[in-house]
Amino acid sequence: MAKRLRNLFESASIPLIAVLLGLLVSSLFVVLAGSDPIQAYQRMFCEGFGPRGCETFGHLLFFPVTDEAGTTTTQFAPTYGAGGHPLSINLERGTVLILTALSAMVAFQAGMFSIGMDGQLVLGAVVAAFLGYWIPDQFYALAGVVDPEAAPQGLLFIMRLLVPALCIIAAMLIGAFYSWIAGYLKVKLNVNELISTIILNAIAVQLVTWLINFPLRSDFNNVARTRRIDDTAWLVPFTRGLLPDVEWFSGSRTGIGIILALIAALLVGFYLWRTIGGYEQRMTRGSRLFARFGGIPGDQAALRAMLISGALSGLAGAIQILGVERRVVDGFAASGLGFDGVLVAILARESIFGIILVGIFFAGLEQGAVNLQFGNLPRQLGGIIIAFIILFNSMEDFLRRSITQVRERLLPRRLGPASATDGASS
């Protein structure tokens, strides 16, 4: 039991040490930029994780609030939501990161190092955007409705249930198919999945960019964009739906998407560690040849993993459009949301719970890093800080050995007096 707790403590401490080391090394660049590292990091973490008005590290946990009468009370910062809380925005951004990280993890668990989440996500997004206004048009036409605002409430209720579901299913199918292509090339032709997914990403980005600029372009705005999805396809945010009076969510578009992401995380965890198919994938990752001799269809497990992986990325793209963007704008395809999910999966050590935490934390870091520019620091500095944190987090073996060496040096000193006492009494 003690050994298990020690291993758990080491696994949990490595990401924390990586964050501290990343901030320490990045402070050199902050100094070169002419700023105080402590003030810069306070700004970054307050903007990413603290309540409105946060100024110090202490405000990340306990925030002083002064009312109109001049009385000051201390509030628990993560739950204090006056004016909206940045954590709610992290949930909005973290939804896509969680889903794409789950997508990467499913592929990794089958021994498929796929980084095709970008292409699968943008294809799912553009499909959801197109169907988000095309399907409602067909409903209105069949019902003889000329003005959607005057449509019967019964029809709108049915559409609000069916249209988002159809868009999400279609996005998951296109994502699964696009991921399956890389899996098929690997299984049948032994084409390296890393290379094939990189190429497929580039194809998808160029295809979606062309679609937005030409056949799906809605107007002659200076920025190409698709038509806005219909209200019946919209995944309404909590602030306009379930929790309209909760100020904590103010300013964010967090909604049912985060619930779908958490459900997906539970289903993926159950599938990988509680089903035969998941067991086959994990055995295939260890050794495809060993799995074959054990009677496990490794090729089928790999293809199944790629299908599930692509479906999750397609779901991420659909949620981003139906719940956040509501249309695809030129430049969306090159945003790199899918690749960020791969980083989250790696940082989280392919742990379901870790992916949820790291996805939200990563979103907060990005949000805080962007706001560094308001403190007269270059925006790119935030990317440098995140890169160093990722770099140190990838040094798991080195950090684990260092922790073991420190423990072994401290342990004899702690046990020395006791050992000497035992020797004297004998």
PyMOL commands that set and color helices and strands:
alter all, ss='L'
color gray80, all
select helices_A, chain A and resi 2-32+37-49+57-60+77-79+86-109+117-143+148-150+153-189+193-213+231-233+238-240+247-249+256-274+276-286+288-293+298-325+332-334+337-347+352-375+380-393+396-425
alter helices_A, ss='H'
color red, helices_A
select strands_A, chain A and resi 62-66+72-76
alter strands_A, ss='S'
color yellow, strands_A
deselect
rebuild
show_as cartoon
